Amino acid sequence: MRGHRPFADLKKDWSDDRRARNQARKAEIAVEYATLDELRVALGLSQEELAQRLEVQQPAVSKLTSRSDMRISTLRDLIAAMGGELHVTAKFADRSVELANFD
């Protein structure tokens, strides 16, 4: 089609500052709405790498990252293996409270 270019071509002329802002925005979006598997991918970790960090087999990582229900300690270990920290926050209409007994 005439007049249409790939987005990558449009980004070629971006300043370093604009590229950094775009990367930060992409990371923010990925973290805010990611599943565990999407988060793993966004962090550039393969299932095998994560399995090595958790000292489990790769199929266990596949099952773990697709679960919708798990113990908080398991989730904490998984997030730590990805290089993060887990914080449990209760959100109410008028406030958010970080629960200290899950740290």
DRENPA-879038 format. One record per residue: residue in three letters; x, y, z of N, C-alpha, C, O in turn. Coordinates in Angstrom, 1 decimal. Layout:
BEGIN
{"ALA",{X,Y,Z},{X,Y,Z},{X,Y,Z},{X,Y,Z}} ...
//
This chain:
BEGIN
{"MET",{0.8,-1.2,0.0},{0.0,0.0,0.0},{0.9,1.2,0.0},{1.9,1.3,0.7}} {"ARG",{0.5,2.2,-0.7},{1.2,3.5,-0.8},{1.0,4.3,0.5},{-0.1,4.3,1.0}} {"GLY",{2.1,4.9,0.9},{2.0,5.8,2.1},{2.0,5.1,3.4},{2.0,5.7,4.5}} {"HIS",{2.2,3.8,3.4},{2.2,3.0,4.6},{3.6,2.5,4.8},{4.2,1.9,3.9}} {"ARG",{4.1,2.6,6.0},{5.5,2.1,6.4},{5.4,1.3,7.6},{4.5,1.6,8.5}} {"PRO",{6.2,0.3,7.8},{6.3,-0.4,9.1},{6.6,0.6,10.3},{7.3,1.5,10.1}} {"PHE",{6.0,0.3,11.4},{6.2,1.1,12.6},{7.7,1.2,12.9},{8.2,2.2,13.4}} {"ALA",{8.4,0.1,12.7},{9.9,0.1,13.0},{10.6,1.2,12.2},{11.6,1.8,12.6}} {"ASP",{10.1,1.4,10.9},{10.7,2.5,10.1},{10.5,3.9,10.7},{11.3,4.7,10.6}} {"LEU",{9.3,4.0,11.2},{8.9,5.3,11.8},{9.8,5.6,13.1},{10.1,6.8,13.4}} {"LYS",{10.1,4.6,13.8},{10.9,4.7,15.1},{12.4,5.0,14.8},{13.1,5.4,15.8}} {"LYS",{12.9,4.8,13.6},{14.3,5.0,13.3},{14.8,6.3,13.7},{15.9,6.5,14.1}} {"ASP",{14.0,7.4,13.5},{14.4,8.7,13.7},{14.2,9.2,15.1},{14.4,10.4,15.4}} {"TRP",{13.7,8.4,16.0},{13.4,8.8,17.4},{14.7,9.1,18.1},{15.7,8.5,17.9}} {"SER",{14.6,10.1,19.0},{15.7,10.4,19.9},{15.9,9.4,20.9},{15.0,8.6,21.2}} {"ASP",{17.1,9.3,21.6},{17.3,8.3,22.6},{16.3,8.5,23.8},{15.9,7.5,24.3}} {"ASP",{16.0,9.8,24.1},{15.0,10.1,25.2},{13.6,9.5,24.8},{13.0,8.9,25.7}} {"ARG",{13.2,9.7,23.6},{11.9,9.1,23.2},{11.9,7.6,23.2},{10.9,7.0,23.6}} {"ARG",{13.0,7.0,22.8},{13.1,5.5,22.8},{13.0,5.0,24.2},{12.4,4.0,24.5}} {"ALA",{13.7,5.7,25.2},{13.7,5.3,26.6},{12.3,5.5,27.2},{11.8,4.6,27.9}} {"ARG",{11.6,6.5,26.8},{10.2,6.7,27.3},{9.3,5.6,26.8},{8.4,5.1,27.5}} {"ASN",{9.5,5.3,25.5},{8.7,4.2,24.9},{8.9,2.9,25.6},{8.0,2.1,25.9}} {"GLN",{10.2,2.6,25.8},{10.5,1.3,26.5},{10.0,1.3,27.9},{9.4,0.3,28.3}} {"ALA",{10.0,2.4,28.6},{9.5,2.5,30.0},{8.0,2.3,30.0},{7.4,1.6,30.8}} {"ARG",{7.3,2.9,29.0},{5.9,2.7,28.9},{5.5,1.3,28.6},{4.6,0.8,29.2}} {"LYS",{6.2,0.7,27.7},{6.0,-0.7,27.4},{6.2,-1.6,28.6},{5.4,-2.5,28.8}} {"ALA",{7.2,-1.4,29.3},{7.5,-2.2,30.5},{6.4,-2.0,31.6},{6.0,-2.9,32.2}} {"GLU",{5.9,-0.7,31.7},{4.9,-0.4,32.7},{3.6,-1.2,32.3},{2.9,-1.8,33.2}} {"ILE",{3.2,-1.1,31.0},{2.0,-1.8,30.6},{2.2,-3.3,30.8},{1.2,-4.0,31.2}} {"ALA",{3.3,-3.9,30.5},{3.5,-5.3,30.6},{3.4,-5.7,32.1},{2.8,-6.8,32.3}} {"VAL",{3.9,-4.9,33.0},{3.9,-5.3,34.4},{2.5,-5.1,35.0},{2.1,-6.0,35.8}} {"GLU",{1.8,-4.1,34.6},{0.5,-3.8,35.2},{-0.5,-4.9,34.8},{-1.4,-5.2,35.6}} {"TYR",{-0.5,-5.5,33.6},{-1.5,-6.3,33.2},{-1.1,-7.7,32.7},{-1.8,-8.4,32.0}} {"ALA",{0.1,-8.1,33.1},{0.7,-9.4,32.7},{0.2,-10.6,33.4},{0.0,-10.5,34.6}} {"THR",{0.1,-11.7,32.7},{0.0,-13.0,33.4},{1.4,-13.4,33.8},{2.4,-12.7,33.4}} {"LEU",{1.6,-14.4,34.6},{2.9,-14.8,35.0},{3.8,-15.2,33.8},{5.0,-14.9,33.7}} {"ASP",{3.2,-15.9,32.9},{3.9,-16.3,31.7},{4.3,-15.1,30.8},{5.4,-15.1,30.3}} {"GLU",{3.4,-14.2,30.7},{3.7,-12.9,29.9},{4.8,-12.2,30.6},{5.7,-11.6,29.9}} {"LEU",{4.8,-12.1,31.9},{5.8,-11.4,32.7},{7.2,-12.1,32.4},{8.2,-11.4,32.3}} {"ARG",{7.2,-13.4,32.5},{8.4,-14.2,32.2},{9.0,-13.8,30.9},{10.2,-13.6,30.7}} {"VAL",{8.1,-13.8,29.9},{8.6,-13.5,28.5},{9.1,-12.0,28.4},{10.1,-11.8,27.8}} {"ALA",{8.3,-11.1,29.0},{8.7,-9.7,29.0},{10.1,-9.5,29.7},{10.8,-8.6,29.3}} {"LEU",{10.4,-10.3,30.7},{11.7,-10.2,31.3},{12.8,-10.9,30.6},{14.0,-10.9,31.0}} {"GLY",{12.4,-11.6,29.5},{13.4,-12.2,28.7},{13.9,-13.5,29.2},{15.0,-14.0,28.9}} {"LEU",{13.1,-14.2,30.0},{13.5,-15.5,30.6},{12.8,-16.6,29.9},{11.6,-16.6,29.6}} {"SER",{13.5,-17.7,29.5},{12.9,-18.9,29.0},{12.4,-19.7,30.1},{12.7,-19.5,31.3}} {"GLN",{11.5,-20.6,29.8},{11.0,-21.5,30.8},{12.2,-22.3,31.4},{12.2,-22.6,32.6}} {"GLU",{13.1,-22.7,30.6},{14.3,-23.5,31.0},{15.1,-22.7,32.0},{15.6,-23.2,33.1}} {"GLU",{15.4,-21.4,31.7},{16.1,-20.5,32.6},{15.4,-20.4,34.0},{16.1,-20.5,35.0}} {"LEU",{14.1,-20.2,33.9},{13.4,-20.0,35.2},{13.4,-21.3,35.9},{13.5,-21.3,37.2}} {"ALA",{13.3,-22.5,35.2},{13.3,-23.8,35.9},{14.7,-24.0,36.6},{14.7,-24.5,37.8}} {"GLN",{15.8,-23.6,36.0},{17.1,-23.7,36.7},{17.1,-22.8,37.9},{17.7,-23.3,38.9}} {"ARG",{16.6,-21.6,37.9},{16.6,-20.7,39.0},{15.7,-21.3,40.2},{16.1,-21.1,41.3}} {"LEU",{14.6,-22.0,39.8},{13.7,-22.5,40.8},{14.2,-23.9,41.2},{13.6,-24.5,42.1}} {"GLU",{15.1,-24.5,40.5},{15.6,-25.9,40.7},{14.5,-26.9,40.6},{14.3,-27.8,41.4}} {"VAL",{13.8,-26.7,39.4},{12.7,-27.7,39.0},{12.9,-28.0,37.6},{13.8,-27.4,36.9}} {"GLN",{12.1,-28.9,37.0},{12.2,-29.2,35.6},{11.3,-28.2,34.8},{10.4,-27.6,35.4}} {"GLN",{11.6,-28.0,33.6},{10.9,-27.1,32.7},{9.4,-27.3,32.7},{8.6,-26.3,32.8}} {"PRO",{8.9,-28.6,32.6},{7.4,-28.8,32.6},{6.7,-28.2,33.9},{5.6,-27.8,33.8}} {"ALA",{7.4,-28.2,35.0},{6.9,-27.7,36.2},{6.7,-26.1,36.1},{5.7,-25.6,36.6}} {"VAL",{7.6,-25.5,35.4},{7.4,-24.0,35.2},{6.2,-23.7,34.3},{5.5,-22.8,34.6}} {"SER",{6.0,-24.5,33.3},{4.9,-24.4,32.4},{3.6,-24.5,33.2},{2.7,-23.7,33.0}} {"LYS",{3.5,-25.5,34.1},{2.3,-25.7,34.9},{2.1,-24.5,35.9},{1.1,-24.0,36.1}} {"LEU",{3.3,-24.1,36.5},{3.2,-23.1,37.5},{2.8,-21.8,37.0},{2.0,-21.1,37.6}} {"THR",{3.3,-21.4,35.8},{3.0,-20.0,35.3},{1.6,-20.0,34.7},{1.2,-18.9,34.4}} {"SER",{1.0,-21.1,34.5},{-0.4,-21.1,33.9},{-1.4,-21.3,35.0},{-2.6,-21.2,34.7}} {"ARG",{-1.0,-21.5,36.2},{-2.0,-21.7,37.3},{-2.7,-20.4,37.7},{-2.1,-19.3,37.6}} {"SER",{-4.0,-20.5,38.1},{-4.7,-19.3,38.5},{-4.8,-19.3,40.1},{-5.3,-18.3,40.6}} {"ASP",{-4.4,-20.4,40.7},{-4.5,-20.4,42.2},{-3.2,-21.1,42.7},{-2.9,-22.2,42.3}} {"MET",{-2.5,-20.5,43.6},{-1.3,-21.0,44.2},{-1.1,-20.4,45.6},{-1.7,-19.4,45.9}} {"ARG",{-0.2,-21.0,46.4},{0.2,-20.5,47.6},{1.0,-19.2,47.4},{1.7,-19.0,46.5}} {"ILE",{0.8,-18.3,48.4},{1.6,-17.0,48.3},{3.1,-17.3,48.4},{3.8,-16.6,47.7}} {"SER",{3.5,-18.3,49.1},{4.9,-18.6,49.2},{5.4,-19.1,47.9},{6.6,-18.8,47.5}} {"THR",{4.6,-19.8,47.1},{5.0,-20.3,45.8},{5.2,-19.1,44.9},{6.1,-19.0,44.1}} {"LEU",{4.2,-18.3,44.9},{4.2,-17.1,44.1},{5.4,-16.2,44.4},{6.0,-15.6,43.5}} {"ARG",{5.7,-16.0,45.7},{6.8,-15.2,46.1},{8.1,-15.8,45.6},{9.0,-15.1,45.1}} {"ASP",{8.3,-17.1,45.6},{9.5,-17.8,45.1},{9.6,-17.6,43.6},{10.7,-17.4,43.1}} {"LEU",{8.5,-17.7,42.9},{8.5,-17.5,41.5},{8.9,-16.1,41.1},{9.7,-15.9,40.2}} {"ILE",{8.3,-15.1,41.7},{8.6,-13.7,41.5},{10.1,-13.5,41.8},{10.8,-12.7,41.1}} {"ALA",{10.6,-14.0,42.9},{12.0,-13.8,43.3},{12.9,-14.4,42.2},{13.9,-13.9,41.9}} {"ALA",{12.5,-15.6,41.7},{13.3,-16.2,40.7},{13.4,-15.4,39.4},{14.3,-15.5,38.6}} {"MET",{12.4,-14.6,39.2},{12.3,-13.7,38.0},{13.1,-12.4,38.3},{13.3,-11.5,37.4}} {"GLY",{13.5,-12.2,39.6},{14.3,-11.0,39.9},{13.5,-10.0,40.6},{13.9,-8.8,40.8}} {"GLY",{12.3,-10.3,41.0},{11.4,-9.3,41.7},{11.1,-9.6,43.1},{11.6,-10.5,43.7}} {"GLU",{10.2,-8.8,43.7},{9.7,-8.9,45.0},{8.2,-8.9,45.0},{7.6,-8.2,44.2}} {"LEU",{7.6,-9.8,45.8},{6.1,-9.8,45.8},{5.7,-9.0,47.0},{6.1,-9.1,48.1}} {"HIS",{4.7,-8.1,46.7},{4.1,-7.3,47.7},{2.6,-7.6,47.6},{2.0,-7.5,46.5}} {"VAL",{1.9,-7.9,48.7},{0.4,-8.1,48.7},{-0.3,-6.9,49.1},{0.0,-6.4,50.3}} {"THR",{-1.1,-6.3,48.3},{-1.8,-5.1,48.6},{-3.3,-5.3,48.5},{-3.8,-5.9,47.6}} {"ALA",{-4.0,-4.9,49.6},{-5.5,-4.9,49.6},{-6.0,-3.6,49.2},{-5.6,-2.6,49.8}} {"LYS",{-6.8,-3.5,48.2},{-7.4,-2.3,47.7},{-8.8,-2.1,48.1},{-9.6,-3.0,47.9}} {"PHE",{-9.1,-0.9,48.6},{-10.5,-0.6,49.0},{-10.9,0.7,48.3},{-10.0,1.3,47.6}} {"ALA",{-12.1,1.1,48.4},{-12.6,2.2,47.7},{-11.8,3.5,48.1},{-11.6,4.3,47.2}} {"ASP",{-11.4,3.6,49.3},{-10.8,4.8,49.8},{-9.3,4.7,50.1},{-8.7,5.7,50.5}} {"ARG",{-8.7,3.5,50.0},{-7.3,3.3,50.3},{-6.8,2.0,49.8},{-7.6,1.1,49.5}} {"SER",{-5.5,1.9,49.8},{-4.8,0.6,49.6},{-3.9,0.4,50.8},{-3.3,1.3,51.3}} {"VAL",{-3.8,-0.9,51.2},{-3.0,-1.3,52.3},{-2.1,-2.4,52.0},{-2.6,-3.5,51.5}} {"GLU",{-0.8,-2.2,52.1},{0.1,-3.3,51.9},{0.1,-4.2,53.1},{0.4,-3.7,54.2}} {"LEU",{-0.1,-5.5,52.9},{-0.2,-6.4,54.0},{1.2,-6.9,54.5},{1.9,-7.5,53.7}} {"ALA",{1.6,-6.6,55.7},{3.0,-6.8,56.2},{3.3,-8.3,56.4},{4.4,-8.7,56.3}} {"ASN",{2.3,-9.1,56.8},{2.5,-10.4,57.1},{2.8,-11.3,55.9},{3.0,-12.6,56.1}} {"PHE",{2.9,-10.8,54.7},{3.2,-11.6,53.5},{4.6,-11.2,53.0},{5.0,-11.8,51.9}} {"ASP",{5.3,-10.4,53.6},{6.6,-10.0,53.2},{7.7,-11.0,53.6},{8.9,-10.8,53.3}} 
//
